[in-house]
């Protein structure tokens, strides 16, 4: 990882032990410059990649990454930590949900990206290079501008049992109520797992808002993970969490107005009504039922909805 980072420093610059370097990572072929902080610890250890702001409207994770970059003391770090804050600065400044302003693509759906693709694909490709160089990947997310959610964590099962188990155990150290397994092959954690890097995607925050209390909660959670990875000193707190087998996302089949029938953290049964989409005259266009028993992990809160937008997600326990 250090060689990759140094390629973005000024000519002739070096990264010394117990140092902190700030700058911008240019994404080749695009106008994107991702702000980063690189912390080279005082002693050897793991190489950690931490990202916030893959989606521009998820504010608690972005502020958490910024504050952690300032708070972490290289003298206490074993190994190195690359923090990118935010990954998608143009989407952040445009106050966009999900998508990027250059190509209209969801960055978290184009991993591992393409070196000669669209802007979002090139960003994903750049991040994937760092994923391959890292020993562990923390991707911080939260409730986008139109999303409400309970705190939960997703880890990938694509990298094989050993990588999946490392990811699962580290996910629990965040102390969020739910930890969910995933086999998605187009997201950030799936791309990392595929190249053998364990990690997780964390979710904390509500509806494109942020407050210092949420940021403090997020920072405490991340520091606990870094302790568990022996990157920071101290014993990690062990939490009781609920491990879920998978997450089922219901998506819209029509444009219109979205009316959910369930609440966050509600226990639902298979076949239970999740909500409906109506037209501008109040006529029901589509009704949505749960495909399984489970827990409501997130809900879209905007009245406006487009075809193929997510509506809600149900976390399903292993049977």
C-alpha positions, 0 to 999 in steps of 0.5 A, spaced: 500 500 500 505 504 501 508 504 494 501 506 491 500 512 496 507 514 495 505 515 487 500 520 489 505 524 493 510 530 490 516 527 487 521 525 491 517 525 498 517 519 502 512 516 508 516 515 514 514 511 520 510 515 525 507 520 520 501 523 517 500 525 510 494 528 507 493 530 500 489 528 494 488 522 490 487 523 482 483 518 479 486 518 472 482 520 466 477 524 470 477 530 474 476 527 481 481 528 486 479 524 493 482 527 499 486 522 503 490 521 510 495 516 510 497 514 517 504 510 517 504 507 524 510 507 529 511 500 529 509 494 524 502 491 523 496 491 518 495 495 512 488 498 513 483 501 508 478 506 510 473 509 506 467 514 507 462 517 502 462 512 497 455 515 496 455 523 497 449 524 501 451 519 507 453 524 512 455 521 518 460 516 515 464 522 511 464 526 518 467 520 521 472 519 516 474 526 517 474 526 524 478 519 525 483 522 520 485 528 525 484 524 531 488 518 530 495 519 532 501 515 528 505 514 535 499 509 537 498 505 530 501 499 528 501 498 521 498 503 516 491 506 515 489 510 509 483 514 510 479 516 504 474 522 506 470 522 501 471 517 496 465 521 491 467 528 492 463 531 486 456 527 489 457 530 496 458 537 493 452 536 489 448 533 494 446 527 490 443 520 493 446 514 490 449 516 484 454 520 481 454 527 477 458 525 471 455 519 469 449 517 473 451 511 476 451 508 483 459 507 485 457 502 489 454 498 484 460 498 479 466 495 483 471 492 481 470 498 476 474 499 470 481 503 468 478 506 462 470 506 464 466 511 466 468 516 472 464 512 477 467 506 474 474 509 474 473 511 481 471 504 483 477 501 479 482 506 483 479 504 490 480 497 488 487 497 487 488 500 494 483 494 496 488 489 493 494 492 497 490 492 504 489 487 509 483 489 511 477 494 508 472 498 512 467 501 508 463 506 512 456 508 509 449 511 512 442 513 511 442 516 504 438 523 503 432 519 502 433 513 507 432 511 514 435 505 517 437 501 524 445 500 524 447 494 521 453 491 518 454 487 511 460 482 510 461 478 504 461 471 503 465 471 496 472 470 498 471 463 501 470 461 509 477 464 512 476 471 509 468 471 510 469 469 518 475 474 519 470 479 516 464 476 520 468 477 527 470 484 525 463 486 523 461 484 530 466 489 534 462 495 531 457 493 536 451 494 531 445 490 532 445 486 526 451 483 522 448 480 515 452 476 510 452 477 503 454 474 496 453 480 492 458 481 487 458 488 484 459 492 491 465 494 494 466 489 500 464 483 494 470 486 490 475 486 496 473 479 498 474 477 491 481 479 491 482 476 498 481 482 503 476 481 509 472 487 510 465 490 511 460 495 509 457 499 515 451 503 516 449 508 521 445 514 520 438 517 518 436 521 512 441 525 509 442 528 516 448 528 521 450 530 528 456 529 533 453 524 537 452 519 531 459 521 529 462 519 536 458 512 536 461 511 529 468 513 531 468 509 538 465 503 533 471 503 528 476 504 534 474 498 537 475 494 530 482 497 529 483 494 536 481 488 534 485 488 528 491 490 533 492 496 529 491 500 535 492 498 543 487 496 547 483 490 548 476 490 544 469 490 547 466 484 545 458 485 543 452 481 543 449 482 536 444 478 531 447 475 525 443 474 519 444 470 513 442 475 508 438 481 506 432 481 501 431 488 498 425 490 495 425 494 489 420 499 485 416 496 479 413 503 477 414 510 478 410 514 483 409 515 490 411 510 496 407 509 502 411 504 507 406 500 511 412 497 516 417 501 521 424 500 522 426 494 526 419 491 525 419 484 525 415 482 519 412 475 516 412 472 509 407 475 505 406 481 510 405 488 506 411 492 506 407 498 502 405 500 496 406 505 490 400 510 488 400 514 482 398 522 482 391 521 483 392 516 489 390 510 485 395 504 487 399 502 482 403 496 485 403 493 492 409 489 495 409 483 500 415 481 504 418 475 501 420 472 508 420 472 515 425 478 518 427 484 520 426 491 517 433 494 516 432 500 512 426 504 509 426 509 503 422 515 506 421 519 500 414 520 497 417 520 490 420 513 487 422 511 481 422 504 478 428 500 480 429 504 486 430 500 493 424 501 497 426 497 503 430 491 506 429 485 510 434 482 514 433 474 514 435 469 520 439 463 518 434 457 518 
